[in-house]
Amino acid sequence: MTLVRLFIFSLKTSEGSAKRFHKPKDTNKRQLMDPTKLKEIVLNAKRPYVLYNINPQWPCFKQTFDDWCETFDDAHPNAVPFDECSVMGGCDPQWEWQRTKRHMKMRDICNRDIQHKVERWNSFSYRNIELLPEPCRRGVNFACFGFPEINEDVTFWIGSAQAHTPCHYDTYGCNIVVQVFGRKSWTLLPPEAKLTPVRVPFEESSVYCEENFYSPASYSHFTKVENEVYHVVLEPGMALIVPPKWWHYVETLEPALNFNTWLSLETDVDSLISECITKLLLQDLCDGLEENIKNRLINPNEDLLTTTSISKSYDILNYLLDQKRKNKQQCIEPRRYPCDYLSTDAFNRLIEECKPFIKPVEKLQQWDFYNKIICNHSRYDSSQNGANFSGLTTDEIELVVRMRKLINVCCKPNVVKLIETSLLDEYRS
């Protein structure tokens, strides 16, 4: 959820082993899932959990993926602009700006003949559910997880095999993911994992890492985190709870669809302020740069440097600082949920009560993680190294490198926190 959308909510209120999990054998247990208890688990989980045999009563669960795609194409006769990228990669992650567009019918994502012939993966993802035709999103809400009010702030993800999201963490909220069709691999690491955070490319609400999980050049980049990796393959009818600021690398294993929602938390206020300061720093640092340079620094979905965007960022920052100065975190937004309020014993009792259908995501053994990275290394193509600089002159490459270093230094969490503290002190004076 972007700063602007969160700000609008605020104003409304202020104005008034790479192992796959085995499903429990007794599928009748799914009727015992208590939404109230699930809500408590979601808001208090400190590690990822998997839910089995969920029963959200969404009509899409009664279809096949092919049928769902046919329904989409019948309601949306125009071809869809899928992102696509090579299945082979260089030493750097495949950033969003490297992708091209390919117009396809939705049914093409399930066409095995088409998918096997191409050497590129396709994705139509990270989009609000309102973009789907009504028959394809009918009944989708998160009531069975204890959040009946969530039926609009829902995102969908559609992709072919090997479509993926570079490893990152979300700066606000916690995440509920529901797998509807196909399988997706989730590799997760705790917030304290020794990955290398970067803000280039910049995307509001996401912090990426330098490490390339998709096509790693070697295993040596991962030895510092090899004992901190968790992994699960989500299958249809499974859901995943991702706690705040957990790193995750997500890859589609076959044509797949999932829905998710991010829950805004009371503790997000500090993150919102930090993200807003970071955005303003980027706006100042990138102002005046040529488009081909900015495209290497900022994700293509970011409207960062317009006068309206900069003015709005200042307004949001001033508003949030005022809220924090007045200690109004509890009142900022009606759907900002409390979190981490249960004791460890109380939470463990909840998990025990829900044991038939919930299980913590398991930590990978070092050897299993090594095999996973070596397997992904088979997609490494050294000829694609330097793709970040393709089409640039020597002087432009030097400028991109210099700007990337400057942005990553200026936007380090300790630097941003110092700016926040100074601004709050100035407000109090």
Rosetta blueprint (number, residue, H / E / L):
1 M L
2 T L
3 L H
4 V H
5 R H
6 L H
7 F H
8 I H
9 F H
10 S H
11 L H
12 K H
13 T H
14 S H
15 E L
16 G L
17 S L
18 A L
19 K L
20 R L
21 F L
22 H L
23 K L
24 P L
25 K L
26 D L
27 T H
28 N H
29 K H
30 R H
31 Q H
32 L H
33 M L
34 D L
35 P H
36 T H
37 K H
38 L H
39 K H
40 E H
41 I H
42 V H
43 L H
44 N H
45 A L
46 K L
47 R L
48 P L
49 Y E
50 V E
51 L E
52 Y L
53 N L
54 I L
55 N L
56 P L
57 Q L
58 W L
59 P H
60 C H
61 F H
62 K H
63 Q L
64 T L
65 F H
66 D H
67 D H
68 W H
69 C H
70 E H
71 T H
72 F H
73 D H
74 D H
75 A H
76 H L
77 P L
78 N L
79 A L
80 V E
81 P E
82 F E
83 D E
84 E E
85 C E
86 S E
87 V L
88 M L
89 G E
90 G L
91 C L
92 D L
93 P L
94 Q L
95 W L
96 E H
97 W H
98 Q H
99 R L
100 T E
101 K E
102 R E
103 H E
104 M E
105 K L
106 M H
107 R H
108 D H
109 I H
110 C H
111 N L
112 R H
113 D H
114 I H
115 Q H
116 H H
117 K H
118 V L
119 E L
120 R E
121 W E
122 N E
123 S E
124 F E
125 S E
126 Y E
127 R E
128 N E
129 I H
130 E H
131 L H
132 L L
133 P L
134 E H
135 P H
136 C H
137 R H
138 R L
139 G L
140 V L
141 N L
142 F E
143 A H
144 C H
145 F H
146 G L
147 F E
148 P L
149 E L
150 I L
151 N L
152 E L
153 D L
154 V L
155 T E
156 F E
157 W E
158 I E
159 G E
160 S L
161 A L
162 Q L
163 A L
164 H E
165 T E
166 P E
167 C E
168 H E
169 Y E
170 D E
171 T L
172 Y L
173 G L
174 C E
175 N E
176 I E
177 V E
178 V E
179 Q E
180 V E
181 F E
182 G L
183 R L
184 K E
185 S E
186 W E
187 T E
188 L E
189 L E
190 P L
191 P L
192 E L
193 A L
194 K L
195 L L
196 T L
197 P E
198 V E
199 R E
200 V E
201 P E
202 F E
203 E E
204 E L
205 S L
206 S E
207 V E
208 Y E
209 C E
210 E L
211 E L
212 N L
213 F L
214 Y L
215 S L
216 P L
217 A L
218 S L
219 Y H
220 S H
221 H H
222 F H
223 T H
224 K H
225 V H
226 E L
227 N L
228 E L
229 V L
230 Y E
231 H E
232 V E
233 V E
234 L E
235 E L
236 P L
237 G L
238 M L
239 A E
240 L E
241 I E
242 V E
243 P L
244 P L
245 K L
246 W L
247 W E
248 H E
249 Y E
250 V E
251 E E
252 T E
253 L L
254 E L
255 P L
256 A E
257 L E
258 N E
259 F E
260 N E
261 T E
262 W E
263 L E
264 S L
265 L E
266 E L
267 T L
268 D H
269 V H
270 D H
271 S H
272 L H
273 I H
274 S H
275 E H
276 C H
277 I H
278 T H
279 K H
280 L H
281 L H
282 L H
283 Q H
284 D H
285 L H
286 C H
287 D L
288 G L
289 L L
290 E L
291 E H
292 N H
293 I H
294 K H
295 N L
296 R L
297 L L
298 I E
299 N L
300 P L
301 N L
302 E L
303 D L
304 L L
305 L L
306 T L
307 T H
308 T H
309 S H
310 I H
311 S H
312 K H
313 S H
314 Y H
315 D H
316 I H
317 L H
318 N H
319 Y H
320 L H
321 L H
322 D H
323 Q H
324 K H
325 R H
326 K L
327 N L
328 K L
329 Q H
330 Q H
331 C H
332 I L
333 E L
334 P L
335 R L
336 R L
337 Y E
338 P L
339 C L
340 D L
341 Y L
342 L L
343 S L
344 T H
345 D H
346 A H
347 F H
348 N H
349 R H
350 L H
351 I H
352 E H
353 E H
354 C L
355 K H
356 P H
357 F H
358 I E
359 K E
360 P E
361 V L
362 E L
363 K E
364 L L
365 Q L
366 Q H
367 W H
368 D H
369 F H
370 Y H
371 N H
372 K H
373 I H
374 I H
375 C H
376 N H
377 H H
378 S L
379 R L
380 Y E
381 D L
382 S H
383 S H
384 Q H
385 N L
386 G L
387 A H
388 N H
389 F H
390 S L
391 G L
392 L L
393 T L
394 T H
395 D H
396 E H
397 I H
398 E H
399 L H
400 V H
401 V H
402 R H
403 M H
404 R H
405 K H
406 L H
407 I H
408 N H
409 V H
410 C H
411 C L
412 K L
413 P H
414 N H
415 V H
416 V H
417 K H
418 L H
419 I H
420 E H
421 T H
422 S H
423 L H
424 L H
425 D H
426 E H
427 Y H
428 R H
429 S L
